[in-house]
Amino acid sequence: MNKSKESTLTTIGLTVFFEEPFWVGVLEGVWEGKLSVCKITFGAEPKDYELYDFVLKNYYHLRFSPAMETNVKEASRNPKRIQREVRKQVQNTGIGTKSQQALKLQQEQLKTERKQMSREQKEAEKQRQFELKQQKKKEKHKGR
């Protein structure tokens, strides 16, 4: 999802967790009150500097889910509270439900695209086979 200069990025967050057998990252971005999510699969456990480098280099090539409405709170927060929340998130291995919904929506979208492409390929193959049979019939009829 390439955002234009007009849309403003409110927040962005990357959650990394172990999902058997790979390390997975969920990149969440909130633009103008709408949440978009991208799932990134890593092989081995990525280091902090590797994550930072990956996001910097590949951000514009990532495929984000369709935007979903979300409520954004703008308030100054106590640093100790933020530290506690970060610790709690690190212990929690799951991802936010909004993020899960956004990923599910993206997955469904890709699934329907794949089905459509597959259906079109089957139809094209069926048409090709039909035309081949018709051609063979004509050749037999002509006595070749």
Secondary structure, DSSP 8 states (H G I E B T S, - for coil): ----SSS-EEEEEEEEEEETTEEEEEEEEEETTEEEEEEEEESS---HHHHHHHHHHHGGG------EE---------HHHHHHHHHHHHH--S--HHHHHHHHHHHHHHHHHHHHHHHHHHHHHHHHHHHHHHHHHHHHHTT-
